[in-house]
Amino acid sequence: MTRKRALLLVLFMVCILAADQGTKALTRAGIAYGQQIPLIPGVVGLTYVRNSGAAFSMLGGGRWFFLALVVVFFAVLAVLIRRKVITAPFALWCLAAIGGGALGNAVDRAVSGEVTDMIEPLFVRFAVFNVADIFITCGAIALVVYELFFDRDSRKSNK
């Protein structure tokens, strides 16, 4: 990977981290805990909640487990990139999206032991989530779709 691409990927992660932490700070400063503010009535609202677990509050209280998981993620990612196992630009951008989101939630866990969530779909009963969660989820889905349907080069080299 070129230095320019590496710098752009790191910058992308930093932008995700900044957007995530910014929206969380605005939420903590402007919305009372548990308060719901409709943004688009019946579609999406802002609801300030905290979560000590993963998605849907699974493994609540797992602060150190999740922080360790982020460290392991970045260590494995560094090894895979260094050994040129992952070279496809799209895959790298997906992993940077996941990494930026992971950093955003890790900062919350490191500072307070809980993650601030605020985006609530109102048209369906679903978990409240945050900007970091959006990048983790979209990055993971895009990476899986890419690997399954579009990364012909790695499939050819594995045969």
N, C-alpha and C positions, 0 to 999 in steps of 0.2 A: 504494500500500500504506500502511496506517495505521501510525503509530509503534508502537502496541500489538502489531500482528501482526509487525512487524519485530523488536521486542524479544523476542517469544515465539520466533520463528525462530532468532534469535541465541542465546537461552537454550537451545533444543533442541540446537543445534550444540555449545555449551559442555558440556552434559550428556553428549553423545556423546563428546566429546573427553575429559572427565573419566573416564567409564566405561572408555574404551579405554586411556588412560594408566594408570589404576588397575589394570586387569587385567594389563597388561604389566609394571608394577612388581611386582605380586604374583608373577607368573610368574618374572621375573628373580631375585627374592629367595628364592623357595621351591622352585624346580625346577632341577635340574642341566641344563646344556645337553645336549639330545638325550634326556633322560629322558622316559619315557612313564608317565603315571599314569591308569589307567582311571577314568572318572567313572561311566559306565554301561557295564559290561562288554559288549563286542561292538558297542556303539553309538557312543560318543564318549569321547574321552580328552583329557588335556592332555599335550602334547609341546612342550617349549621348543626352538624353532628360530629362526634369524634369516634374513632374506631381503633381499638387496640389489637385487632386481628388483621386477617387478610380479607379478600373479597367476601361479602356477606357476613362479615364478623367472624369468620372461621378462625380457629386457633387464637382466640382472644387472649391477650396478655403475653403474646409471643414476641415481645420487643427484641430481645437479644437473638432469638432464632431468625427473625426477619432481617436484622442488621447483618448477621453472619451470612445469610443467604445472598444478600447484595454483594458482600465481599467475595464470596465464592463465584457468583455470576461474573463479576469483572475479572477475577483471576482466570477462570476457564476461558472467557472471551479473549483475554490477552494472549493466552497460550494458543488458542485456535487461530487467531489472526497472525501471530508471530510464525507459526508453523505453516501458514498459508492454506489452512483447511477451509477458512472462509475468505473468499476473495471477491465474490460477486458484489458490485456496488449496491444493488438494491437490498441484498441481505444485510450489508453493513449499515445501511440507512435504517432498516427495520430494527436491527439490534441497537442502534444509537437511540431510536425512539423508546425502546424498552428500557435501555440504560438510563436515559434522562428521566423517565417516569419513576424508575426504581430509586434514583437519587433523590427525587422530590419527596417521595414517601419516607425514604431513609432519614432525611433531615428531620422530618416531623418525629419519627420514632426516636432518633438520637436526642432531640431536644426535650420532648415532652412525654415520650412513651406511647403516644397516640397519633393517629393520622387525622387531619382535619378533612372532612368531606362536606360537600355543599350542593352538588348538582343532583336534583331529584326528578326523574321522569314522573309526570303526573298522569299519563295516559295508561300506565301499566304499573302493577305493584312490583317494584324492583329496588335494589339497593341504592343508597345515596353514594355518589362517587365524586372524584375530583379530576383535575386536569391531568395529573400524573397517571391516574388509572386509565384515562382515555388513550394516552400515548402507549402505555404498556399493552393494553388490549388491542388497539389498532395495529401496533407494531408486530405483535405476536400473530394476529390473524393474517396480516399481509405476508409475514415470513412463511407461515405454513402454506398459504395459497401459492406463493412463489416457488417454494421448494417442491410442492406436489405437482404443479402444472406448468411451470415456466423455466425451471433451472435444468435445462437439458444437458448442459456441459457436465455438471457433477454426476448426473445419472449415467452419461456415456462413460466417464472415467471410472465409475464404480463397477461397470460390467466386465 
